[in-house]
Amino acid sequence: MAWLIVIAIILAVVLFSRLRRKTANLASLPQRFVVLDLETTGRDPAQHEIIEIGAIRVNRDSDIHDTFSALVKPIRRIPKRITEITGISQDMVDSEGEPLEKAIGEFTIFIENLPLVTFNAEFDMAFLQDAAKRHNLVIGNPVSCALKMARRAWPGRKSYKLKDLAKDGGLSDEGTHRALGDCKRALIVYSAAASILRVAK
């Protein structure tokens, strides 16, 4: 995964140089942090379920970066509409999916006590905290929201959708609405926004 942070930094520079002419400054990023993304069957953690967890454990000053990816088998069948959006089918989770208890347990080990970054923290953390609570786990890591940072870094944009922000940085929409693909996009947006704002959250 050594290429990942290099691509992220380059595209982040392109992104914010297009939107606001400034010099790159990645020193405001935490030395180590985790970018995460979830795919779910809906928007309400009380009614809907996690079907995929993706994360990148970033080492800002190193070429060593780790990834986490797990399909999660939900209790209820995946709605056709969600399969159309994410590409995650019932057959996929039946053959490759893990129980949520196993996936969330492995995920909490992966993230350690590192700062977390997610594009829409309110959404993702609601699902993560609900899953952790149901399986007697605690996620107390500090959290940064790349979406809120993007709104502060680039006020007045017509769209703050992740794919649109990343597109401005020259990143293709390949892997959109899959957890690891969206992690890469969130990393780019977060890096660019943090460079402009000179803060990591």
N, C-alpha and C positions, 0 to 999 in steps of 0.2 A: 504493500500500500504506500510505498515511498512516493509514488507519483501523485498521490491524492492531494497532499498538502501543497505541493508545487503548483498543480493545476488550480487549486482553490485560491492561492495567493495571486497567481497571474490573473485569473478571471476576476477576482475581487478588485484588483487594481484597475482593470479595464472598466468594470462596473461603475465604481465611484468616480473614475476620471471622466466618464461620459456624463454622469449626472451632476457632478460638482467637481470642478477642476482643483484637485488637491493632490499632495504628495502622499504616497503610501506610508503608513506608520502602523505596523502590526505589533508594536511593543505593548499596546493596551490589551492585547489578548492574554488570557490566562496561559501560564506555561503549559498546563495540561488541562484538558476539558473534554467533555463528551457531547457530541451532537446526536440527537435522537429524533426518531420519527415513528409514528404509529399509523397503521391502517386499521380501520374499524368498520363495523357493520352499520354505523350511524353516528349521531352526534351526542347522544345521551348515555353516559356510563351506567345509569340505572336501568336502561333498557337494552343497550347495544353492547357489542363485545369486541375485544381486540382480536384481529386476525393476523397481524404481522407486527413485529418489533424490529427496528433497525437502528444501529448506532455506530458511530465512529469515535474511537478514543484518540484524540489528537494530541500529539506532542509538538508544540509550536517550534521548538528549536532542534528537532530531530527528524531523521528520515524514517523512524519507526512509528507506525500508526496501526492500530488494531481495529477490526470491525466485528460487529455482532449482528447476526441476522437469524430470525426465527419465525417460521410460520406457526400460527396458533390455531388449534382446532376449537372452534366455538361450540357451545352447547346446542344452539339452534343453527339451522342451515343458513348459508350465506345467501342473501337476497340477490336475484339476478341483476338488479340495478348496481349493486356494489361490485359484482364481478365485472360488469361492463366498465365501471370507472377504474378499478384497480388491476384487473386481469387476474385476480386471485379467485380461483374456482373452488367449489366444494370438493371436487376430485383432488385438487392440490392439497388442501388441508387434511383430507382423509388419508392421503398417502404419505404426506411429509410433515403434517402439523403436529405440534407438541401440546400437551395439556397446558393451560395457562399457568398452573402452579409451577410446573417445571421451567417454563419460559421466563416467567417473572422472577423466579429464584435465581436463575442463571444471569439474568439481566442485572439484578441488584449486585451480584458479585462483580460483574464486568464494570459497572460504573464507579465502584469503590465509593469514596466520599468526594469525588471530583465535581466541579461546577458542571451543570447541565445546560445545554443550549437546545432549544426547540423553536421551530418557526412560529407556532401558535401555542404558547406555553399554557394558556388557560385551558385549551382543549386537551392537549396531550397529557398534562399533569393531572387533570381530572380523571382520566382513564387510568393512568399509572397509579395514582394514589388509591383509587377504588380497588384496583387489582391487588395492590400491596396489602391493603387493609384486610381484604377477604382471605388472604393467605398468611396473615400474621407477620407481615414484613413492614419495615419502615423505610421510606425514602425521604431523607431530610436534607438532601443536597441543595445548595443554592442554585437558582434557576434564572437564566436569561432568556428573554423572548425576542427572537430576531425580528418578528413582525413589528413589535413596538419600537424597536431600535430603527427599523427601516423607515417608519413614519416620522421619526425625529430627524433622521439623516437626510431624507429626501421629501420634505413637506410639499404638498400640492400635487403629487402624482395622481393620475387617473386610476391606476390600479396598483394595489399592494399584494396581489396574488403572487405566490412563490414562483410560479413558472414565468410570470411576466418580469419580475425583478431579476431572476436568473437569466432570462432571455436577453436583457439589456447588458448582461455581462458576457454574452456570447455563448452561453451554455445551451446545448440542445435540450429538447423536451423528452429525450429518451429516458425511460424509467420513471416518468412522472406517475405519481400515485402508487409507487412501490417504495417501501420504507428506506432502503439504502440509497436509491436514486434521489429521493427528496432530502435525505441527510446531506448529500453532496451539495445540492442547491442551497439548503439552509446554511451550510458552512460558508459558502461563498457570500451570501447576503450578510451573514453575521460578521464575517471578517471585514467586508467593505464598510458596513455601518460602524463597526467599532473603530476603524481607522479614521473615519470622519469625525465621530463623536469624541474620540480619545478616551472612551470608557468601554468596559466590557459588558455592561447591562443597562 
